[in-house]
Amino acid sequence: MRILHGVIEIAGQMGTLSGALKRRGHISVGYNTFHTYLGYKEHLINTTGWEIERVSHHLINFFDIFHFHYASSLMTNYADLPLIKSKGKKMIMHHWGNDVRFHDQARVNNPFVYTGDSLPNEVMHQKLASISPFIREAIVQDHEVLPYVAPYYDKVHVLPIAIELAPFVPQYPSVYKTQPLILHAPTNPAFKGTEHVERALMQLKNEFDFQYRRIENMNHAQARQLYQEADIIIDQILCGSYGLLSVESMALGKPVVAYIREDLVSRFPPELPIVNANPNTIYEQVKRLLLQPHLRYQLGIQGRQYVEKYHDSNVVAGKLIEIYQNLQP
């Protein structure tokens, strides 16, 4: 298969999936127009929307499958979608959260959620209404995102976040460390709940000896080096599900704190080892980890096992290929 991923790279997923698909003998390339300090480069062509539109007809003729991300496509106003469909090519849309997280709907089951990164409801609706006549199936990474897009598509597949495991050598927390290091890496502090995290840590500083480091404005490779030193990693405590930082941290053998919405807990595998905390419980949950170094170590082992089973890019790519094979042009 010849697969195009585009055109917005979210959490390195276009590149990670393309790399895994290449190892299985397929041609796969990510065309990315969203450039950030994270510096994702692997298996990507970092370009501009104008340049993609300029060569769009060549891309449409060459590729067999168009795997679009974050409600984007090759041309302005989705002008490419009817053309791709007319040529009998396969398409699928991969939604990631903020592109479809309808504000009022998000708050129904989650009083903590931050939706300031999402577009107005009517704009998200218009995008989905423009996409879905041509693309009839979608992908989301979990059941938190699924309800926002389910009304628009014939089928929505849940495909876990993918990670290339080789660079992530586990370094489990030492049970003998007397001053554990807590890391938090907010790409967007308002979305991640950083204010609540740091308020709880200030309280805990009165009771425990630990270090805290906030990781910001650092490329992905540099940040990963720092994650290796951590004893506890706190991810997002507002959204209601876990993200790439949680996956990478578990891959490194670290205990992870994140908020899993109560109504979604049963939708994840039962062995998910994330320490579940929201703004109301973050203090107590981090305190529990500080008090129990052996628990930190055990959760680190469980996290690595969990990622190997569910998030390894080779495993995820196998599921993705099945989705591609069953797509209708």
C-alpha positions in Angstrom: 0.0 0.0 0.0 1.0 3.6 -0.6 -0.2 5.7 2.3 -0.2 9.5 2.8 -0.5 10.9 6.3 -1.3 14.6 6.5 -1.3 17.3 7.1 -1.1 18.2 10.8 1.3 16.3 13.0 -0.1 15.7 16.5 2.2 14.2 19.1 4.5 12.6 16.5 1.9 10.2 15.4 2.1 10.6 11.6 5.8 9.9 11.7 5.5 7.0 14.2 2.8 5.3 12.2 4.6 5.8 9.0 7.8 4.3 10.3 5.9 1.2 11.5 4.0 0.9 8.2 7.4 1.0 6.3 8.7 -1.8 8.4 5.8 -3.9 7.2 6.7 -3.2 3.6 4.4 -0.3 2.8 5.2 3.1 1.4 4.1 5.7 4.0 4.9 9.4 4.3 3.7 12.1 6.6 3.2 15.6 5.1 3.2 18.1 7.9 2.3 21.8 7.9 2.2 22.2 11.7 5.6 23.1 13.0 6.4 23.4 16.7 9.3 23.5 19.1 8.8 19.7 19.6 10.7 19.2 16.4 9.2 16.0 15.0 11.1 14.9 11.9 11.1 11.1 11.6 9.3 9.9 8.4 7.9 13.3 7.8 8.1 15.9 5.0 7.8 19.2 6.9 6.3 21.6 4.4 3.6 24.3 4.0 -0.1 24.1 3.1 0.6 26.1 -0.1 3.3 23.7 -1.3 1.0 20.7 -0.6 -1.8 22.3 -2.6 0.6 23.0 -5.4 1.5 19.3 -5.7 -1.8 17.9 -4.6 -2.7 16.4 -7.9 0.5 14.4 -8.0 -0.1 13.2 -4.5 -3.6 12.1 -5.3 -2.5 10.2 -8.3 0.4 8.4 -6.5 -1.1 7.4 -3.1 -3.7 4.7 -2.6 -4.8 5.6 1.0 -5.2 9.1 2.5 -5.0 9.0 6.3 -5.8 12.6 7.3 -5.3 14.0 10.8 -6.9 16.6 13.0 -9.7 17.5 10.6 -7.3 18.5 7.8 -6.8 17.6 4.2 -4.6 18.5 1.2 -6.6 21.5 0.0 -8.4 24.5 1.5 -12.1 23.8 2.3 -11.6 20.1 1.6 -11.6 20.7 -2.1 -9.5 17.5 -2.6 -11.9 15.1 -1.0 -14.4 14.8 -3.9 -11.5 14.4 -6.3 -9.9 11.6 -4.2 -13.2 9.9 -3.9 -13.9 10.1 -7.7 -10.6 8.3 -8.3 -11.7 5.4 -6.1 -9.0 6.0 -3.5 -9.5 5.2 0.2 -9.7 7.8 2.9 -9.9 7.9 6.7 -9.9 10.8 9.2 -8.0 10.7 12.5 -9.4 13.0 15.2 -7.3 13.8 18.2 -9.4 15.7 20.7 -9.2 19.5 20.5 -10.2 19.4 16.8 -13.6 17.9 17.8 -14.1 18.5 21.6 -17.5 20.2 21.6 -17.5 22.6 24.6 -20.8 21.8 26.2 -20.7 18.1 25.4 -17.3 17.8 27.0 -18.6 19.2 30.3 -21.5 16.7 30.6 -19.3 14.0 32.2 -16.3 16.1 33.2 -16.5 19.3 35.4 -12.7 19.8 35.1 -12.3 19.7 31.3 -10.6 22.7 29.6 -11.8 23.3 26.0 -10.1 26.6 25.4 -8.0 25.0 22.6 -11.1 23.9 20.7 -12.7 26.0 17.9 -16.3 27.3 18.4 -18.9 24.5 18.2 -20.3 25.7 15.0 -16.9 25.7 13.3 -16.1 22.2 14.4 -19.6 21.1 13.3 -19.1 22.7 9.9 -15.7 20.9 9.4 -17.2 17.5 10.3 -20.2 18.1 8.1 -17.9 19.0 5.2 -15.6 15.9 5.7 -18.2 13.2 6.4 -20.0 13.1 3.0 -16.6 12.0 1.5 -14.9 10.2 4.4 -17.2 7.7 6.0 -14.8 6.2 8.7 -12.7 7.8 11.4 -10.1 6.9 14.0 -9.8 8.2 17.6 -7.3 7.2 20.2 -9.8 6.5 23.0 -13.4 6.6 24.1 -13.1 10.2 25.4 -12.9 11.5 21.9 -15.3 9.0 20.3 -18.7 10.5 21.2 -17.8 13.8 19.6 -17.4 12.3 16.2 -19.6 9.2 16.3 -22.7 11.0 14.9 -20.9 12.1 11.7 -19.4 8.8 10.5 -20.6 5.3 9.6 -17.8 3.8 11.7 -15.3 5.1 14.2 -12.3 2.9 15.2 -10.5 3.3 18.5 -6.7 3.0 17.8 -4.3 3.6 20.7 -1.5 6.2 20.6 1.6 4.6 19.0 5.1 4.8 20.3 8.4 3.6 18.9 9.8 1.7 21.8 13.4 1.4 20.9 14.5 4.9 22.2 12.7 4.3 25.4 14.9 2.2 27.7 13.1 1.8 31.0 14.8 3.2 34.1 12.6 2.2 37.0 12.5 4.5 40.1 14.9 3.4 42.8 13.2 2.4 46.1 16.2 3.9 47.9 16.1 7.4 46.6 15.5 9.8 49.4 14.7 12.9 47.3 12.4 11.7 44.4 12.1 13.9 41.3 8.6 14.8 40.1 8.3 16.0 36.5 5.4 17.7 34.8 5.6 18.7 31.1 2.7 21.0 30.0 2.6 21.8 26.3 -0.4 23.8 27.4 -0.6 24.5 31.1 -4.4 25.4 31.0 -5.2 22.1 29.3 -3.0 20.0 31.5 -4.1 21.5 34.7 -0.7 22.8 35.7 -2.1 25.3 38.2 -3.7 22.5 40.2 -0.7 20.3 40.0 1.7 23.0 41.3 -0.7 24.1 44.0 -0.7 20.5 45.4 3.0 20.2 45.1 3.5 23.4 47.1 1.4 21.8 49.9 3.4 18.6 49.7 6.7 20.5 50.0 5.7 21.2 53.6 5.7 17.4 54.3 8.2 15.7 52.0 11.6 16.2 50.5 11.4 16.0 46.8 12.5 17.9 43.7 10.1 19.3 41.1 10.8 20.2 37.5 8.5 21.7 35.0 9.5 20.9 31.4 8.5 23.4 28.8 9.7 24.8 25.4 12.1 21.9 24.8 12.2 19.6 21.8 11.0 16.1 22.1 14.4 14.4 22.2 15.8 16.7 24.9 12.6 16.3 27.0 12.8 12.5 26.7 16.3 12.6 28.3 14.9 14.4 31.3 12.0 12.1 31.7 14.5 9.2 32.2 15.6 10.9 35.5 12.1 11.2 37.0 10.6 9.1 39.8 7.0 10.4 39.3 5.6 12.0 36.1 2.4 14.0 36.2 0.5 14.3 32.9 -2.9 15.9 32.3 -5.4 16.0 35.2 -8.3 17.7 33.5 -9.1 16.0 30.2 -10.3 12.7 31.4 -8.0 10.4 29.5 -4.2 10.1 29.1 -2.0 11.4 26.3 1.4 10.8 24.7 3.4 12.0 27.8 1.7 9.2 29.8 2.6 6.6 27.2 6.2 7.7 26.9 6.6 7.9 30.7 5.2 4.4 31.1 7.6 3.2 28.4 10.4 4.6 30.5 9.2 2.7 33.5 7.8 5.7 35.4 4.7 5.8 37.6 2.2 8.2 35.9 -0.4 10.4 37.4 -3.3 11.5 35.1 -7.1 11.8 35.2 -9.2 9.0 33.8 -12.8 10.0 33.8 -14.8 7.7 36.1 -17.3 6.7 33.3 -14.3 5.8 31.0 -12.2 3.7 33.4 -13.9 0.4 32.2 -13.2 1.3 28.6 -9.5 1.0 29.1 -7.7 -2.3 29.6 -8.1 -3.4 33.3 -4.3 -3.5 33.9 -3.9 0.3 33.1 -1.5 1.3 35.9 -2.0 5.1 35.8 -2.6 6.7 39.2 -6.0 8.4 38.7 -6.1 12.0 39.9 -8.1 15.1 39.2 -7.8 18.6 40.8 -9.7 17.3 43.9 -7.5 14.3 44.5 -4.1 15.2 43.1 -2.7 16.1 46.5 -3.6 12.7 48.1 -2.5 10.6 45.1 0.9 12.2 44.8 1.3 11.9 48.5 0.6 8.2 48.3 3.4 7.8 45.7 5.8 9.8 47.8 5.1 7.6 50.8 5.5 4.3 49.0 8.7 4.0 46.9 8.0 0.3 46.3 4.7 1.3 44.8 6.5 3.7 42.4 8.8 0.9 41.4 5.9 -1.6 40.8 3.9 0.9 38.8 6.9 1.6 36.7 7.2 -2.1 35.8 3.5 -2.4 35.1 3.6 0.7 32.9 6.3 -0.6 30.7 4.4 -3.9 30.3 1.2 -2.0 29.5 2.9 0.0 26.7 4.5 -3.0 25.2 1.2 -4.7 25.0 -1.0 -1.8 23.8 1.0 1.1 22.4 4.0 -0.5 20.6 3.9 1.0 17.1 4.3 -2.4 15.6 1.2 -3.6 17.4 -0.8 -0.5 16.5 0.3 -0.6 12.9 -1.0 -4.2 12.6 -4.4 -3.0 13.7 -4.2 0.0 11.4 -3.5 -2.2 8.4 -6.6 -4.1 9.1 -8.6 -0.9 9.2 -7.1 0.1 5.8 -7.8 -3.3 4.3 -11.5 -3.0 5.2 -12.0 0.6 4.1 -14.4 1.2 1.2 -13.2 3.6 -1.5 
